[in-house]
Amino acid sequence: MLPQLENIATSTANENGYEMCGVHLHTHLVPMTIQVQIRHQQGEDVALDDCALFSKPMEEALYTSQLFNEPSVLEIRNTAL
């Protein structure tokens, strides 16, 4: 499941001008939490607004993939956190 999630996060980030730096899947939490770390493709850190902007396309990509069939929380983070 993690490799598929990484592929989805990488392609979605690239399509939106970001680079995916890490994915963490916390299945022990209820609901499950998906954390995606991003930065700008130029290497700059992202701001809170960038995280908010990226959350919608990432959410849509996850929904379309049907990778998860249970409730989850999506967290978009910068690499500094």
Phi, psi and omega per residue, in radians:
M1 nan -0.683 -3.123
L2 -1.114 -0.732 3.096
P3 -1.056 -0.695 3.103
Q4 -1.135 -0.716 3.120
L5 -1.108 -0.727 3.101
E6 -1.099 -0.706 3.104
N7 -1.106 -0.759 3.122
I8 -1.111 -0.802 -3.124
A9 -1.136 -0.704 -3.131
T10 -1.133 -0.865 -3.104
S11 -1.173 -0.672 3.124
T12 -1.160 -0.719 3.108
A13 -1.096 -0.829 -3.132
N14 -1.056 -0.710 3.138
E15 -1.146 -0.353 -3.070
N16 -1.971 0.261 3.045
G17 1.474 0.305 -3.139
Y18 -2.108 2.933 3.028
E19 -2.052 2.293 3.095
M20 -1.397 2.185 -3.092
C21 -1.843 -0.328 -3.133
G22 -3.107 2.638 3.084
V23 -2.336 2.320 3.088
H24 -2.238 2.299 -3.138
L25 -2.016 1.969 -3.101
H26 -1.793 1.512 -3.094
T27 -1.357 -0.236 3.141
H28 -1.405 -0.196 3.116
L29 -1.574 2.655 3.100
V30 -2.147 1.996 -0.055
P31 -1.274 2.863 3.101
M32 -0.959 2.495 -3.128
T33 -2.038 2.294 3.094
I34 -1.939 2.060 3.111
Q35 -1.919 2.248 3.109
V36 -2.132 2.145 3.099
Q37 -1.735 2.310 -3.113
I38 -2.308 2.845 2.933
R39 -2.596 2.886 3.106
H40 -1.133 2.633 -3.136
Q41 -1.085 -0.403 3.095
Q42 -1.405 -0.022 3.100
G43 1.687 -0.072 3.138
E44 -1.264 2.619 3.027
D45 -1.214 2.784 3.128
V46 -1.770 2.689 3.086
A47 -1.701 3.020 3.130
L48 -1.011 -0.673 3.114
D49 -1.081 -0.662 3.098
D50 -1.092 -0.740 3.132
C51 -1.079 -0.753 3.133
A52 -1.124 -0.721 3.135
L53 -1.151 -0.637 -3.104
F54 -1.365 -0.396 -3.060
S55 -1.086 -0.651 -3.109
K56 -1.146 -0.915 3.121
P57 -1.120 -0.565 3.120
M58 -1.202 -0.725 3.100
E59 -1.070 -0.766 3.124
E60 -1.122 -0.700 3.125
A61 -1.122 -0.714 3.109
L62 -1.141 -0.739 3.138
Y63 -1.102 -0.791 -3.123
T64 -1.116 -0.628 -3.105
S65 -1.216 -0.417 -3.073
Q66 0.948 0.566 3.138
L67 -1.216 -0.580 -3.114
F68 -2.050 2.403 3.116
N69 -2.062 0.366 3.104
E70 -2.298 2.782 3.139
P71 -1.027 2.555 3.115
S72 -2.629 2.842 3.062
V73 -1.962 2.309 3.106
L74 -1.848 2.167 3.079
E75 -2.053 2.186 3.048
I76 -1.829 2.242 -3.042
R77 -2.298 2.736 2.988
N78 -1.551 2.984 -3.038
T79 -1.300 -0.225 -3.122
A80 -1.400 -0.282 -3.097
L81 -1.599 nan nan
